[in-house]
Amino acid sequence: MASGGFRPLDEGSLLDYIKGTPSLSSKLGGEVVDEGLEIKEVGDGNLNFVFIVVGKAGSFVIKQALPYIRCIGESWPMTKERAYFEAITLKEHSRLCPKHVPEVYHFDRDMSLIGMRYLEPPHIILRKGLIAGTVYPSLAEHMSEYISKTLFFTSLLYTTTTDHKRAVAEFCGNVELCRLTEQVVFSDPYKVSQYNRWTSPQLDQDAKSVREDNLLKHEVAQLKSKFCERAQALIHGDLHTGSVMVTQDSTQVIDPEFAFYGPMGFDIGAFLGNLILAFFSQDGHASKENDRKNYKSWILETIQDTWNLFERKFLALWDENKDGKGDAYLPQIYDNPDVWLLVQKKYMEELFHDSLGFGAAKMIRRIVGVAHVEDFEAIPDANKRAECERKALNFAKFLMKERRDLFSIGEVVTAIQRFDS
């Protein structure tokens, strides 16, 4: 369908759009019949409209980017081009890891609109499942597969510098979303900002302590530099527990509109950091019937398993492709077992510390920055919420400043338990 330029859609105008778009109408049986077709706007995120379209013969999701940040309003403009980068990332990540990324059916650049597979119930946003205390036995296995494949196959460990630089250049166009991340993750929490908020007055001093911690500021500056300058792989860019949908046996990664070629540790840290936030929130969701202690243990196991499985799978992909076209470590140079083990050890050690640092930054911004997480926000008692948030914030500050002294995910888990006691 020729869109004739951008216009925001609602349930009524979306129906007309679907009728004129064969790649979408065909998913509903080839002919859209108004009767029996359900269209519901369900977007609860910060940026976009999201519609679920269900007919008698099929279903899909429509996501439309708006020219501003939805949760703020038109006073904070935002490029609609983010939909383009989301669409091409979904397609590329789906090619690399089809089991864990939904298929794209349609993309309209003029309308900033993506049509993709509807992840039908019982799929649920992972964050909501974690708040409810639901165990997902395959989560670590699935997420480690997604992260290892999408990061390895878009890095110089696998690709040539020619192909890599061409891809990096393409994604430099997503600069506005990168600038947004720079602001809300690496800048605003460490200064007075009109957008910052926290549980007040309980955390007033805690927020102030972040703004006055010189070592913390030094560390976040180093992390911001890596985020801005290191084009390691095509990262999701916003891989928190709200960007993952799950069932007991399915894990699907969605919403990569912040995608660009950046540091691998940003994706890993975002996911692990949000699991840690979920851990510290559990006491606020506990009841007399369920103290959540067993569930907290499962979250810690999932944190540990996610990193360990990722490391194992990533190194296996590297070993399998060490004689391939990747330009990072040429086989003519790294041609004996000792040097091969050395470069892998140093690479993974740096990646581990990057992941911890970025994870800490993502945690801090969710407690004293602009956009918080439902894990804490759903705790009705403000004093209890602040108690949970303070533990998470204190751990995140420790993690950012002391991460280079931690050499295994087991040590990280032990530190989490110490701050929770």
Secondary structure, 3 states (H helix, E strand, C coil): CCCCCCCCCCHHHHHHHHHCCHHHHHHHCCCCCCCCCEEEECCCCCCEEEEEEECCCCEEEEEEECCEECCCEEEEECCCCHHHHHHHHHHHHHHHCHHHCCCEEEEECCCCEEEECCCCCCCEEHHHHHHHCCCCCCHHHHHHHHHHHHHHCCCCCCCCHHHHHHHHHHHHHHHHHHHHHHHHHHCHHHCCCCCCCCCCCCCHHHHHHHHCCHHHHHHHHHHHHHHHHCCCEEECCCCCCCCEEECCCCEEECCCCCCEEECHHHHHHHHHHHHHHHHHHHHHHCCCCCCCHHHHHHHHHHHHHHHHHHHHHHHHHHHHCCCCCCCCCCCCCCCCHHHHHHHHHHHHHHHHHHHHHHHHHHHHHHHHCCCCCHHHHCCCCHHHHHHHHHHHHHHHHHHHHHHHHCCCHHHHHHHHHHHHC
